[in-house]
Amino acid sequence: DVKVTQSSRYLVKRTGEKVFLECVQDMDHENMFWYRQDPGLGLRLIYFSYDVKMKEKGDIPEGYSVSREKKERFSLILESASTNQTSMYLCASSPPWTGDALDGYEQYFGPGTRLTVT
Amino acid sequence: AQKITQTQPGMFVQEKEAVTLDCTYDTSDPSYGLFWYKQPSSGEMIFLIYQGSYDQQNATEGRYSLNFQKARKSANLVISASQLGDSAMYFCAMREVANQAGTALIFGKGTTLSVSS
């Protein structure tokens, strides 16, 4: 079974702190994603990576950065945490995209990290 | 413009009844894929079902089926014989070629389903 793990289920940080959220997958997937989930807003893409050291901005990248030094690990970094970054953060991975939107492979999600910034 | 619209914030159903969760989408691309995910209160996202835009038949997976009406741009999830364990949030999502993020999915805001005995 594909397994995506996230370093913490719950995290409490103070405003201004640098925060690292870690995600590891064990299926040798090329693609990894970070989403943010807020009530009433669904999931929104922050960043994704399609290869080691490669990254692309999603819909809401402001205030975040990412790092992918190894294929299995994708880190989300909050350089200076703010209260409006209090949210649930979900990591996902998937096989490489063939360029065909009709590919039926799904994304595999981690359990999520509920981050509270006070 | 919202790409995925789920108009039902919450739905209530009794055990053993069928329920339909609505999803409409917006795309000008002829090639796209539609997904449904389930998120129980524990938080993990569970893949349920997939429909490709050229699929002639509606997708089915056990008690889940996707009612795909291409002309209406709707991809409703039908759960037959609801069970208490179906209580969760359900998300509709789309992958399209024109998506700037490439392989990423675009999600709706979700529908919370509550199943009572």
Boltz contact constraints between the chains, C-beta under 6 A:
constraints:
  - contact:
      token1: [A, 31]
      token2: [B, 103]
      max_distance: 6.0
  - contact:
      token1: [A, 33]
      token2: [B, 104]
      max_distance: 6.0
  - contact:
      token1: [A, 42]
      token2: [B, 107]
      max_distance: 6.0
  - contact:
      token1: [A, 42]
      token2: [B, 108]
      max_distance: 6.0
  - contact:
      token1: [A, 42]
      token2: [B, 109]
      max_distance: 6.0
  - contact:
      token1: [A, 42]
      token2: [B, 110]
      max_distance: 6.0
  - contact:
      token1: [A, 43]
      token2: [B, 107]
      max_distance: 6.0
  - contact:
      token1: [A, 45]
      token2: [B, 101]
      max_distance: 6.0
  - contact:
      token1: [A, 45]
      token2: [B, 104]
      max_distance: 6.0
  - contact:
      token1: [A, 48]
      token2: [B, 101]
      max_distance: 6.0
  - contact:
      token1: [A, 48]
      token2: [B, 104]
      max_distance: 6.0
  - contact:
      token1: [A, 58]
      token2: [B, 101]
      max_distance: 6.0
  - contact:
      token1: [A, 97]
      token2: [B, 102]
      max_distance: 6.0
  - contact:
      token1: [A, 97]
      token2: [B, 103]
      max_distance: 6.0
  - contact:
      token1: [A, 101]
      token2: [B, 31]
      max_distance: 6.0
  - contact:
      token1: [A, 101]
      token2: [B, 32]
      max_distance: 6.0
  - contact:
      token1: [A, 101]
      token2: [B, 33]
      max_distance: 6.0
  - contact:
      token1: [A, 101]
      token2: [B, 95]
      max_distance: 6.0
  - contact:
      token1: [A, 101]
      token2: [B, 96]
      max_distance: 6.0
  - contact:
      token1: [A, 101]
      token2: [B, 97]
      max_distance: 6.0
  - contact:
      token1: [A, 102]
      token2: [B, 31]
      max_distance: 6.0
  - contact:
      token1: [A, 102]
      token2: [B, 33]
      max_distance: 6.0
  - contact:
      token1: [A, 102]
      token2: [B, 52]
      max_distance: 6.0
  - contact:
      token1: [A, 104]
      token2: [B, 50]
      max_distance: 6.0
  - contact:
      token1: [A, 106]
      token2: [B, 47]
      max_distance: 6.0
  - contact:
      token1: [A, 109]
      token2: [B, 45]
      max_distance: 6.0
  - contact:
      token1: [A, 111]
      token2: [B, 43]
      max_distance: 6.0
  - contact:
      token1: [A, 111]
      token2: [B, 44]
      max_distance: 6.0
  - contact:
      token1: [A, 112]
      token2: [B, 43]
      max_distance: 6.0
